Amino acid sequence: MQFLMSVITDSLDMATEEEMTAITAFNLRLRENNALVFAGGLAGPQESWLLDNRNVRGAIANQPLVEHSEFIIGLWIVESSDMESAQQLASEASRACNRKIELRQFL
């Protein structure tokens, strides 16, 4: 089973050196356990582009989908045998990056 772990923040501040060290160690553990599919950081919402070409409207705007104080700043896609194990990984991810994690299973 694959899961998306979205890193949620309310600040554009980059991870501290201590947080980056913990994130790197967490990523290494994921790799060693063959659990890491993908990990990456995202630009802040001020750099979002919203495109809508339904019905050939061709609308494009330099804005996020939703205006909100919290936003996704990074993500992991992990492989896990069950939801309980995925929740444990998400808990470890939250501790490593010092931010909230939203966990969702891919269908």
Secondary structure by P-SEA (a helix, b strand, c coil): cbbbbbbbbcccccccaaaaaaaaaaaaaaaaaccccccccccccccbbbbbccccccccccccccccccccccbbbbbbccaaaaaaaaaaaaaaacbbbbbbbcc
